């Protein structure tokens, strides 16, 4: 991994966290071509991640769509959430909206992987991403699982590429963290570029560490960091059927992270930074994206600031202006009003890249030339202050480009 993983000004790298070629001990990976995306293609589309350590501890989070994909249903219902030791994941087919046959095919894949690895099926999670409404070719995948298991190696690159769909940017990392009790390693593989607005995007993320975590620690830290990362992004305001995040801790380093310790604090900071940078990579990879933005909303009640942030981040008008480098703050104002109907007259302040453009709900004099130069950058910051105090939130989002429309107009054709 290059030294440039932490690239955004909005993610602060913890002092004792560094890019590293070292991978967490105890994990192996594989990625092969199975013909799920295209039976005539040799592109990687089936991946396997496994921990060789019997005492591996895990935690998981999933989307809350009313149309849950079969792999999410199977993993939630048939896995021990704290004892996952393997993940088999495919791209090219979401296996969503496929009814009971889709469930059966996901179970078929789960059981085939368990048999090939000598594990209990409850230790094997399944994940899928791709086209919705097409039944997963479970028989083909199950037949390929022995070859997949035979391809396991320490290098996660094949696995990381096998879970990608429309992704252009790489979203994987390997890091070393120095804790008071010793050094541990973290790695992650993530995918996502469109259908991104998690309420937890089509997004998958798998995180590994060789630190020893207790179940409660894994649950706590993953829950908190997901809320500050993947819950805080939007590409197109669309909720996926397949979102899955799984953290696995092998404990193979021999370094135990005790609850309420300095180790836990530093590990949590590192996991937070890792997931936030991955989340921003998803936003930056928003299908056809040119720029990304952060909207920070303060004031009033928590529910109101959250509604305003979502409205701004998901507004096609705001996103189109961002794409064009247009400092049209009126589009931000209309999004605020849409989020808080019946609240007129609204009093709000808007600043773009530190330049106040609206004060008390009306235009404020500003240097238009300086602002035009600021919004032409790759990252643009919006600050919104509402009446009241005590609540604040942030959301990261991408612009809306010509290519986004083209990619999604031709996705299955």
C-alpha positions as CSV (number, residue, x, y, z in Angstrom):
1,X,0.0,0.0,0.0
2,X,1.3,3.4,-0.9
3,X,1.9,6.2,1.7
4,X,-1.0,8.1,0.3
5,X,-4.0,6.2,1.8
6,X,-5.0,9.1,4.0
7,X,-5.6,11.7,1.4
8,X,-8.5,13.8,2.6
9,X,-8.2,16.9,4.7
10,X,-11.4,15.6,6.5
11,X,-9.7,12.5,8.0
12,X,-7.0,12.9,10.6
13,X,-4.5,10.1,10.7
14,X,-3.8,9.0,14.3
15,X,-0.2,9.6,15.3
16,X,0.7,5.9,15.9
17,X,-1.0,4.6,12.7
18,X,1.0,4.2,9.6
19,X,0.7,2.7,6.1
20,X,2.4,-0.7,6.0
21,X,3.1,-3.7,3.8
22,X,2.4,-6.0,6.8
23,X,-1.0,-7.8,6.9
24,X,-2.8,-9.0,10.0
25,X,-1.6,-12.4,11.0
26,X,-4.0,-15.3,10.6
27,X,-5.9,-14.3,7.4
28,X,-5.8,-15.5,3.8
29,X,-7.6,-14.3,0.7
30,X,-8.5,-15.4,-2.8
31,X,-10.2,-14.0,-5.9
32,X,-11.1,-16.0,-9.0
33,X,-13.2,-15.6,-12.2
34,X,-16.4,-17.6,-11.9
35,X,-18.5,-16.1,-14.7
36,X,-21.0,-14.4,-12.4
37,X,-20.6,-11.0,-14.1
38,X,-20.2,-12.5,-17.6
39,X,-19.8,-16.2,-18.4
40,X,-17.5,-15.3,-21.3
41,X,-15.3,-13.0,-19.2
42,X,-12.1,-13.8,-17.2
43,X,-12.7,-10.9,-14.8
44,X,-12.5,-11.7,-11.1
45,X,-15.9,-11.9,-9.5
46,X,-15.7,-14.4,-6.7
47,X,-13.8,-13.8,-3.5
48,X,-13.0,-15.6,-0.3
49,X,-11.6,-14.3,3.0
50,X,-10.8,-16.7,5.8
51,X,-9.2,-16.6,9.3
52,X,-7.2,-19.6,10.2
53,X,-7.5,-18.9,13.9
54,X,-10.2,-20.8,15.8
55,X,-10.9,-18.1,18.3
56,X,-11.5,-15.3,15.8
57,X,-14.0,-12.7,17.0
58,X,-16.3,-10.8,14.6
59,X,-18.9,-8.1,14.5
60,X,-21.2,-7.1,11.6
61,X,-23.5,-4.4,10.4
62,X,-26.0,-4.5,7.5
63,X,-28.3,-2.1,5.6
64,X,-31.9,-1.7,6.8
65,X,-33.6,-1.8,3.5
66,X,-37.1,-3.2,3.3
67,X,-35.9,-5.3,0.4
68,X,-33.0,-7.2,2.0
69,X,-30.9,-9.3,-0.4
70,X,-30.7,-13.0,0.2
71,X,-27.1,-13.0,1.4
72,X,-27.9,-10.4,4.0
73,X,-30.9,-12.5,5.2
74,X,-28.7,-15.7,5.3
75,X,-25.8,-14.1,7.1
76,X,-28.0,-12.4,9.6
77,X,-30.1,-15.5,10.2
78,X,-27.7,-18.4,9.9
79,X,-24.3,-17.0,11.2
80,X,-22.9,-16.5,14.6
81,X,-22.4,-12.7,14.4
82,X,-19.4,-12.9,16.8
83,X,-17.9,-16.1,15.3
84,X,-17.5,-15.4,11.6
85,X,-14.3,-16.9,10.3
86,X,-14.9,-16.7,6.5
87,X,-16.7,-14.6,3.9
88,X,-17.5,-15.7,0.4
89,X,-18.5,-12.8,-1.8
90,X,-19.4,-12.3,-5.4
91,X,-19.8,-9.3,-7.7
92,X,-22.1,-9.1,-10.8
93,X,-25.2,-10.4,-9.1
94,X,-26.9,-8.9,-5.9
95,X,-29.2,-11.9,-5.4
96,X,-31.8,-9.4,-4.2
97,X,-35.5,-9.5,-4.8
98,X,-35.1,-13.2,-5.7
99,X,-37.5,-14.7,-3.1
100,X,-37.0,-18.1,-1.5
101,X,-35.0,-19.4,-4.5
102,X,-32.4,-16.7,-3.8
103,X,-32.2,-17.7,-0.2
104,X,-31.6,-21.3,-1.2
105,X,-28.8,-20.3,-3.6
106,X,-27.1,-18.2,-0.9
107,X,-27.3,-21.1,1.5
108,X,-25.9,-23.4,-1.1
109,X,-22.8,-21.1,-1.5
110,X,-22.5,-20.8,2.3
111,X,-22.5,-24.6,2.8
112,X,-20.1,-25.2,-0.1
113,X,-17.6,-22.8,1.4
114,X,-18.0,-24.3,4.9
115,X,-17.3,-27.8,3.5
116,X,-14.3,-26.7,1.6
117,X,-12.8,-24.9,4.6
118,X,-13.8,-27.5,7.2
119,X,-15.9,-24.9,9.1
120,X,-19.4,-24.8,10.6
121,X,-21.8,-23.0,8.1
122,X,-22.5,-20.6,11.0
123,X,-18.9,-19.4,10.7
124,X,-19.3,-18.5,7.0
125,X,-20.9,-15.2,5.9
126,X,-22.0,-14.7,2.3
127,X,-22.1,-11.3,0.5
128,X,-23.2,-10.3,-3.0
129,X,-23.2,-7.1,-5.1
130,X,-24.4,-6.4,-8.6
131,X,-27.7,-6.5,-10.5
132,X,-30.9,-6.8,-8.5
133,X,-33.7,-9.2,-9.5
134,X,-31.5,-11.9,-11.0
135,X,-31.2,-15.3,-9.3
136,X,-27.7,-16.0,-8.1
137,X,-26.0,-18.9,-10.1
138,X,-25.4,-20.8,-6.8
139,X,-24.7,-24.1,-8.4
140,X,-21.9,-22.6,-10.5
141,X,-20.4,-20.7,-7.5
142,X,-20.6,-23.8,-5.3
143,X,-18.8,-25.8,-8.0
144,X,-16.0,-23.2,-8.1
145,X,-15.5,-23.0,-4.3
146,X,-12.9,-25.8,-4.1
147,X,-10.8,-23.9,-6.7
148,X,-11.4,-20.7,-4.7
149,X,-10.2,-22.3,-1.5
150,X,-7.2,-23.7,-3.2
151,X,-6.2,-20.2,-4.3
152,X,-6.0,-18.8,-0.8
153,X,-2.9,-16.7,-0.1
154,X,-1.8,-13.8,2.1
155,X,-2.2,-11.2,-0.6
156,X,-5.7,-9.6,-0.5
157,X,-5.5,-7.9,-3.9
158,X,-7.5,-10.6,-5.8
159,X,-10.2,-10.6,-3.2
160,X,-10.4,-6.8,-3.2
161,X,-10.9,-6.8,-7.0
162,X,-13.3,-9.7,-7.0
163,X,-15.9,-7.7,-5.0
164,X,-15.9,-4.6,-7.3
165,X,-18.6,-3.7,-9.7
166,X,-18.5,-0.2,-11.2
167,X,-15.6,0.9,-8.9
168,X,-12.7,2.7,-10.5
169,X,-10.7,3.6,-7.5
170,X,-9.0,1.0,-5.3
171,X,-10.5,0.8,-1.8
172,X,-8.2,-1.4,0.2
173,X,-5.5,-0.7,2.8
174,X,-3.0,-2.2,5.2
175,X,-1.9,-0.4,8.3
176,X,0.2,-0.9,11.4
177,X,-0.8,0.6,14.7
178,X,1.4,0.9,17.8
179,X,-0.5,0.3,21.0
180,X,0.8,0.6,24.5
181,X,0.6,-3.2,24.7
182,X,2.3,-3.8,21.3
183,X,2.0,-3.4,17.6
184,X,-1.0,-4.8,15.7
185,X,-2.0,-4.7,12.0
186,X,-5.2,-3.7,10.3
187,X,-6.4,-4.4,6.7
188,X,-9.6,-3.7,4.8
189,X,-11.2,-4.3,1.4
190,X,-14.1,-2.2,0.4
191,X,-16.3,-1.6,-2.7
192,X,-18.9,1.0,-3.6
193,X,-19.4,3.7,-6.2
194,X,-23.2,3.9,-6.9
195,X,-26.4,3.2,-5.0
196,X,-24.8,4.9,-2.0
197,X,-26.8,6.4,0.9
198,X,-26.4,3.9,3.8
199,X,-28.6,4.0,6.8
200,X,-26.6,2.0,8.6
201,X,-24.7,2.2,-0.8
202,X,-24.2,-0.8,-3.0
203,X,-21.3,-1.2,-0.6
204,X,-19.4,-4.0,1.0
205,X,-16.5,-3.6,3.5
206,X,-14.4,-6.3,5.2
207,X,-11.9,-5.4,8.0
208,X,-9.3,-7.6,9.5
209,X,-7.0,-7.2,12.5
210,X,-4.7,-9.5,14.4
211,X,-5.5,-7.7,17.7
212,X,-7.4,-9.8,20.2
213,X,-10.8,-8.2,20.8
214,X,-13.6,-9.2,23.1
215,X,-17.0,-9.6,21.5
216,X,-18.4,-6.5,23.3
217,X,-15.4,-4.4,22.1
218,X,-15.8,-5.5,18.5
219,X,-19.5,-4.7,18.6
220,X,-19.0,-1.3,20.3
221,X,-16.2,-0.1,18.1
222,X,-17.7,-1.2,14.8
223,X,-21.0,0.3,15.6
224,X,-19.6,3.7,16.5
225,X,-17.2,3.9,13.6
226,X,-19.8,2.8,11.0
227,X,-22.0,5.6,12.2
228,X,-19.2,8.1,11.7
229,X,-18.2,6.8,8.3
230,X,-20.5,4.7,6.0
231,X,-23.6,6.2,7.6
232,X,-22.3,9.7,6.7
233,X,-22.0,9.4,2.9
234,X,-24.1,9.7,-0.1
235,X,-23.4,9.4,-3.8
236,X,-27.0,9.3,-5.2
237,X,-29.3,9.1,-2.2
238,X,-30.2,5.5,-3.0
239,X,-30.3,2.8,-0.4
240,X,-28.8,-0.5,-1.4
241,X,-30.3,-4.0,-0.6
242,X,-26.9,-5.5,0.2
243,X,-24.8,-3.3,2.4
244,X,-22.5,-5.4,4.6
245,X,-19.6,-4.5,6.9
246,X,-17.8,-7.2,8.8
247,X,-14.9,-6.8,11.3
248,X,-12.8,-9.9,12.1
249,X,-10.1,-10.1,14.8
250,X,-7.9,-13.1,14.8
251,X,-5.9,-12.2,17.9
252,X,-2.8,-13.8,16.3
253,X,-0.6,-10.9,17.3
254,X,-1.0,-11.8,20.9
255,X,-1.9,-8.1,21.7
256,X,-5.1,-8.0,23.7
257,X,-7.3,-4.8,23.5
258,X,-8.9,-4.6,27.0
259,X,-12.2,-2.7,27.4
260,X,-11.9,0.9,28.7
261,X,-8.1,0.9,28.2
262,X,-5.7,3.1,26.3
263,X,-5.4,0.3,23.8
264,X,-9.1,0.4,23.1
265,X,-9.1,4.2,22.7
266,X,-6.2,4.1,20.2
267,X,-7.6,1.1,18.3
268,X,-11.0,2.8,18.0
269,X,-9.3,6.0,16.7
270,X,-7.4,3.9,14.1
271,X,-10.6,2.0,13.0
272,X,-12.4,5.2,12.8
273,X,-9.8,6.8,10.6
274,X,-9.6,3.8,8.3
275,X,-13.4,3.6,7.8
276,X,-13.8,7.3,7.3
277,X,-11.1,7.4,4.6
278,X,-12.6,4.3,2.9
279,X,-16.0,6.0,3.0
280,X,-14.5,9.1,1.4
281,X,-13.0,6.9,-1.3
282,X,-16.4,5.6,-2.1
283,X,-17.7,9.2,-2.4
284,X,-14.8,10.2,-4.6
285,X,-15.5,7.1,-6.8
286,X,-19.1,8.1,-7.1
287,X,-19.9,7.0,-10.6
288,X,-18.5,9.7,-12.9
289,X,-17.7,12.0,-9.9
290,X,-15.4,15.0,-10.3
291,X,-15.7,16.6,-6.8
292,X,-16.7,15.6,-3.3
293,X,-18.1,17.8,-0.6
294,X,-18.7,17.9,3.2
295,X,-21.8,19.5,4.6
296,X,-21.6,20.4,8.3
297,X,-24.9,21.5,9.9
298,X,-25.1,23.0,13.4
299,X,-27.9,24.2,15.6
300,X,-31.5,23.3,16.6
301,X,-32.6,19.7,17.2
302,X,-30.7,16.6,16.2
303,X,-33.4,15.4,13.9
304,X,-33.5,18.8,12.1
305,X,-29.8,19.0,11.5
306,X,-29.8,15.4,10.2
307,X,-32.7,16.2,7.8
308,X,-31.0,19.3,6.5
309,X,-27.7,17.5,5.9
310,X,-29.4,14.7,4.0
311,X,-31.4,17.1,1.9
312,X,-28.3,19.1,0.9
313,X,-26.2,16.0,0.2
314,X,-28.9,14.3,-1.9
315,X,-30.1,17.4,-3.8
316,X,-29.6,16.9,-7.6
317,X,-29.4,20.7,-7.8
318,X,-26.6,21.1,-5.2
319,X,-24.8,18.1,-6.6
320,X,-25.0,19.4,-10.2
321,X,-23.7,22.8,-9.0
322,X,-20.8,21.0,-7.3
323,X,-20.0,19.2,-10.5
324,X,-19.8,22.4,-12.4
325,X,-17.8,24.3,-9.7
326,X,-20.8,26.7,-9.4
327,X,-21.1,28.5,-6.0
328,X,-24.9,28.7,-6.3
329,X,-25.8,28.9,-2.6
330,X,-29.5,29.3,-3.5
331,X,-29.6,25.6,-4.2
332,X,-28.4,24.9,-0.7
333,X,-31.0,27.3,0.7
334,X,-33.8,25.5,-1.2
335,X,-32.6,22.2,0.1
336,X,-32.7,23.6,3.7
337,X,-36.3,24.8,3.1
338,X,-37.4,21.4,1.6
339,X,-36.0,19.6,4.7
340,X,-37.9,21.9,7.1
341,X,-41.3,22.7,5.5
342,X,-43.7,24.9,7.4
343,X,-40.9,26.5,9.4
344,X,-40.9,29.8,7.6
345,X,-39.4,32.3,8.1
346,X,-36.2,30.2,8.5
347,X,-33.1,31.9,9.7
348,X,-29.9,30.3,8.6
349,X,-26.3,31.0,7.7
350,X,-24.4,29.4,4.9
351,X,-20.7,29.4,4.3
352,X,-18.9,27.7,1.4
353,X,-15.2,27.1,1.9
354,X,-15.2,29.5,4.8
355,X,-16.8,32.3,2.8
356,X,-20.2,33.4,4.3
357,X,-22.7,33.7,1.4
358,X,-25.9,33.9,3.4
359,X,-26.7,35.3,6.9
360,X,-30.0,35.2,8.7
361,X,-31.6,33.7,5.6
362,X,-30.5,36.4,3.2
363,X,-27.6,37.1,0.9
364,X,-24.4,38.2,2.5
365,X,-21.7,40.3,0.6
366,X,-18.7,38.2,-0.2
367,X,-15.7,38.0,-2.6
368,X,-17.2,36.2,-5.5
369,X,-13.9,35.6,-7.2
370,X,-12.3,34.0,-4.2
371,X,-15.3,31.8,-3.8
372,X,-15.3,30.7,-7.5
373,X,-11.7,29.6,-7.1
374,X,-12.5,27.7,-3.9
375,X,-15.4,25.6,-5.4
376,X,-13.2,24.6,-8.3
377,X,-11.1,22.4,-6.0
378,X,-11.6,18.6,-5.6
379,X,-13.0,19.0,-2.1
380,X,-15.6,21.6,-1.2
381,X,-16.9,22.4,2.3
382,X,-20.4,23.7,3.1
383,X,-21.2,25.0,6.6
384,X,-24.8,25.6,7.7
385,X,-25.9,27.2,10.9
386,X,-29.6,26.9,12.0
387,X,-31.3,28.6,14.9
388,X,-30.6,27.1,18.3
389,X,-27.6,25.1,19.5
390,X,-26.6,21.8,20.8
391,X,-26.8,19.6,17.7
392,X,-24.5,19.1,14.8
393,X,-23.8,16.5,12.1
394,X,-21.8,16.1,8.9
395,X,-22.3,14.3,5.6
396,X,-20.0,13.6,2.7
397,X,-21.3,13.5,-0.8
398,X,-20.3,13.5,-4.5
399,X,-21.4,15.6,-7.4
400,X,-23.8,14.6,-10.1
401,X,-22.1,14.1,-13.5
402,X,-23.0,13.3,-17.1
403,X,-21.2,10.0,-16.6
404,X,-23.4,9.1,-13.6
405,X,-26.5,9.2,-15.9
406,X,-24.7,7.4,-18.7
407,X,-23.4,4.6,-16.4
408,X,-26.8,4.0,-14.8
409,X,-28.7,4.3,-18.1
410,X,-26.7,1.5,-19.5
411,X,-26.1,-0.7,-16.4
412,X,-27.9,-3.8,-17.6
413,X,-27.9,-3.2,-21.4
